[in-house]
Amino acid sequence: MRQLLWSLSDVGAPAYRLIAYCLLHMSPESIPVSPVSTLECRSCGAGAPVDEHFCPQCSRILALGRHGDYFSYFGLPRKLTISQADLERRFRELSRQFHPDFFYNASPAERLASLERSSYLNDAYRALREPATRVEHLLAIEGMPSSKSEEGTAKVPPALLEEVFALNEELDEIRALRESGAAPAAIRARLQSARAPIDHKREEHERQLEALSARWDSQFDVASSAEGRATLEALRERLLERNYINNLLAAIEREAAVVGLQTPISGPDNEGPGSDDQRP
């Protein structure tokens, strides 16, 4: 991709905009970056700290060369409590600075850097704006296995296994009711009853995530590495359980869809954390 952009750096505006669109919608894994402590400005050759976006010597935009710390990219400490207003302000400010339209007449190296940094900024914002994905990113940059990966999978606690067993039994009974021609209202009532304890468990886990996030923030500057590691392990366990709980809720919604219930079977807080998609 980098070689292709260099070879097409002198094409007209329509083609360049198409290239820009494609790069801005690539996944983070598609952009080759490397873990370096300093960056070399391609314009003047001066060195710059990896967290700088523009060269301190010539003020030109720097090529993207980092390992993936979204917190430092926004100029934030590696803490889990983030002001949404502050994050939004930083996002908009950096978006204006990196926007490819501002670099249309710049050198090919600067044009490529603006595309890479704009794409990376969108990825960083999507990860940090929601508490759960923020924790996922923290675990990744702290070297912890992902709660979504096979190597990071932990055993579900016995209490949750009991609820899984109870839910499966309830869904079997609901399916039998559906096959026997029971009224949709009766099925809906059973689905709501089945969902109630799972919703309660989810709320409990959200509170636990908040408490653990606050603990991590309080330990950030003063705790030993062992204490911090223990908090990260606890955060990962809560995320594993949270993901499992969300799968249970999804199973209830699928059963509701089978019987043609258009309204989701949930309470007033229907949308779980991470459902407010404000950016593409």
C-alpha positions in Angstrom: 0.0 0.0 0.0 2.8 2.4 0.9 4.5 1.7 -2.4 1.3 2.2 -4.3 0.6 5.5 -2.8 4.1 6.7 -3.6 3.7 5.6 -7.2 0.3 7.5 -7.5 1.3 10.5 -5.6 1.2 12.8 -8.6 -2.3 11.7 -9.9 -5.2 14.1 -10.1 -7.5 15.1 -7.3 -10.3 12.5 -8.0 -7.9 9.5 -8.0 -6.1 10.8 -4.9 -9.3 11.3 -3.0 -10.3 7.7 -3.9 -6.9 6.5 -2.5 -7.5 8.6 0.6 -10.9 7.1 1.1 -9.6 3.5 0.8 -6.8 4.1 3.3 -9.0 5.9 5.8 -11.3 2.8 5.9 -8.5 0.3 6.4 -8.2 -1.6 9.6 -5.4 -0.7 12.0 -3.6 -3.9 11.2 -3.4 -2.8 7.5 -1.2 0.2 8.3 2.5 -0.8 8.8 3.8 0.8 11.9 6.7 -0.1 14.1 7.5 0.3 17.8 10.0 3.1 17.9 11.0 5.7 20.5 11.8 8.5 18.1 10.6 9.5 14.7 12.8 11.0 11.9 11.2 13.8 10.0 11.3 13.0 6.3 11.4 16.7 5.5 14.3 18.0 7.5 15.8 14.8 9.0 15.5 15.9 12.6 14.4 13.5 15.3 11.2 13.9 17.2 9.6 12.0 20.2 7.2 9.3 19.1 4.2 11.1 20.6 4.7 14.2 18.5 2.5 14.7 15.5 4.5 17.5 13.8 8.3 18.0 13.6 9.5 20.4 16.3 12.2 21.7 13.9 10.3 22.4 10.6 6.7 21.9 11.8 5.9 19.4 9.0 3.6 16.4 9.7 5.5 13.3 10.8 5.1 9.8 9.4 3.2 7.4 11.7 5.6 5.2 13.5 4.1 3.9 16.8 3.2 0.5 18.3 -0.5 1.3 19.0 -0.9 3.4 22.2 -4.2 5.2 21.6 -3.9 7.1 25.0 -0.6 8.8 24.2 -1.8 9.5 20.6 -4.5 11.7 22.2 -2.0 13.1 24.7 -3.8 11.3 27.6 -2.3 9.3 30.5 -2.9 5.6 30.4 -6.0 5.8 32.7 -9.5 4.4 32.2 -11.5 7.4 33.4 -11.7 9.9 30.5 -13.8 13.0 30.1 -16.0 12.4 27.0 -16.1 16.2 26.3 -12.2 16.4 26.5 -11.8 13.3 24.3 -14.3 14.8 21.7 -12.4 18.1 21.8 -9.1 16.4 21.2 -10.5 14.3 18.4 -11.9 17.3 16.5 -8.7 19.3 17.0 -6.5 16.5 15.7 -9.0 15.8 12.8 -8.6 19.3 11.6 -4.8 19.2 11.8 -4.5 15.8 10.0 -7.2 16.3 7.4 -5.9 15.2 3.9 -7.4 18.2 2.2 -4.9 20.4 4.0 -2.1 18.4 2.5 -3.3 18.2 -1.1 -0.4 20.4 -2.4 2.2 19.0 0.1 4.9 16.5 -0.6 4.0 12.8 -1.2 5.5 12.0 2.2 3.3 14.5 4.0 0.2 13.5 2.1 0.8 9.9 3.1 1.4 10.9 6.7 -1.8 12.8 6.8 -3.8 9.8 5.6 -2.1 7.4 8.0 -2.6 9.7 11.0 -6.3 10.5 10.1 -7.0 6.8 9.8 -5.2 6.0 13.1 -7.0 8.8 14.8 -10.4 7.4 13.9 -9.4 3.9 15.2 -8.1 5.5 18.5 -11.3 7.5 19.0 -13.5 4.4 18.5 -11.5 2.5 21.0 -11.4 5.1 23.7 -14.9 6.5 23.6 -16.5 3.4 25.2 -15.5 2.0 28.6 -15.3 -1.6 27.5 -13.2 -1.1 24.4 -11.0 1.3 26.4 -10.3 -1.5 28.8 -9.7 -3.9 25.9 -7.1 -1.5 24.5 -5.4 -1.0 27.9 -5.1 -4.8 28.3 -3.5 -5.0 24.8 -0.9 -2.4 25.3 -0.1 -3.8 28.8 0.6 -7.1 27.2 -2.5 -9.0 28.5 -4.3 -11.5 26.4 -7.5 -10.2 24.8 -10.8 -11.1 26.3 -11.9 -12.1 22.8 -8.9 -14.4 22.0 -8.7 -18.1 22.6 -5.5 -17.7 24.7 -7.3 -15.2 26.9 -10.4 -17.3 27.5 -11.0 -18.0 31.2 -13.5 -20.3 32.9 -16.8 -18.8 33.5 -17.5 -18.6 37.3 -19.9 -21.3 38.7 -22.6 -18.8 39.5 -22.7 -17.7 35.9 -22.7 -21.3 34.7 -25.8 -21.9 36.8 -27.5 -19.0 35.2 -26.5 -20.3 31.8 -28.0 -23.7 32.6 -31.2 -22.1 33.9 -31.5 -19.9 30.8 -31.1 -22.8 28.4 -33.8 -24.7 30.2 -36.1 -21.7 30.1 -35.5 -21.2 26.3 -36.2 -24.9 25.7 -39.6 -24.4 27.4 -40.2 -21.2 25.5 -39.5 -23.1 22.2 -41.9 -25.8 23.2 -44.6 -23.1 23.9 -43.9 -21.6 20.5 -44.2 -24.9 18.7 -47.5 -25.7 20.5 -49.0 -22.4 19.2 -48.9 -20.3 22.3 -49.9 -16.7 22.1 -47.1 -14.2 21.3 -48.0 -12.3 24.5 -47.4 -15.3 26.6 -44.0 -16.0 24.9 -43.0 -12.4 25.3 -43.7 -12.5 29.1 -41.6 -15.7 29.4 -38.7 -14.1 27.5 -38.9 -11.0 29.7 -38.8 -13.2 32.8 -35.8 -15.1 31.4 -33.9 -11.9 30.6 -34.4 -10.2 34.0 -31.7 -12.1 35.9 -29.2 -11.8 33.0 -29.8 -8.0 32.9 -29.2 -7.9 36.6 -25.9 -9.8 36.2 -24.8 -7.4 33.4 -25.5 -4.4 35.6 -23.5 -6.0 38.4 -20.5 -6.5 36.0 -20.7 -2.9 34.8 -20.4 -1.7 38.3 -17.5 -4.0 38.9 -15.8 -2.7 35.8 -16.2 0.8 37.0 -14.8 0.0 40.4 -11.8 -1.8 38.9 -11.2 1.1 36.4 -11.1 3.5 39.3 -8.7 1.2 41.1 -6.4 1.1 38.1 -6.4 4.9 37.8 -5.6 5.3 41.5 -2.7 2.8 41.2 -1.3 4.3 38.0 1.4 6.5 39.5 2.0 4.8 42.9 1.2 1.1 42.8 3.7 -1.7 42.3 3.8 -3.7 39.1 2.3 -6.7 40.9 -0.6 -4.6 42.2 -1.2 -3.2 38.7 -1.0 -6.6 37.2 -3.6 -8.0 39.6 -6.0 -5.2 38.7 -5.5 -5.9 35.0 -6.2 -9.6 35.5 -9.4 -8.7 37.3 -10.4 -6.3 34.5 -9.8 -9.1 32.0 -11.9 -11.5 34.0 -14.8 -9.0 34.2 -14.6 -8.5 30.4 -14.7 -12.2 29.7 -17.8 -12.6 31.9 -19.3 -9.4 30.3 -18.9 -10.9 26.8 -20.5 -14.1 27.9 -23.4 -12.3 29.4 -23.9 -10.3 26.2 -24.0 -13.6 24.3 -26.8 -14.8 26.6 -28.8 -11.7 26.0 -28.3 -12.1 22.3 -29.7 -15.6 22.5 -32.9 -14.2 24.1 -33.2 -11.6 21.3 -32.8 -14.3 18.6 -35.6 -16.3 20.2 -37.7 -13.2 20.2 -37.0 -12.7 16.5 -38.1 -16.3 15.7 -41.6 -15.6 17.1 -41.8 -12.3 15.3 -41.5 -10.0 18.2 -40.3 -6.7 16.7 -39.6 -4.9 20.0 -36.5 -6.1 21.7 -37.1 -8.1 24.9 -35.5 -5.7 27.3 -36.0 -3.0 29.9 -35.6 0.7 29.4 -31.8 0.4 29.2 -32.1 -1.6 26.0 -28.8 -0.5 24.5 -25.8 -1.9 26.2 -22.5 -0.2 26.5 -20.8 0.4 23.2 -24.0 0.6 21.2 -23.9 4.3 20.5 -22.0 4.4 17.3 -21.2 8.0 16.7 -18.4 7.6 14.2 -18.0 5.3 11.1 
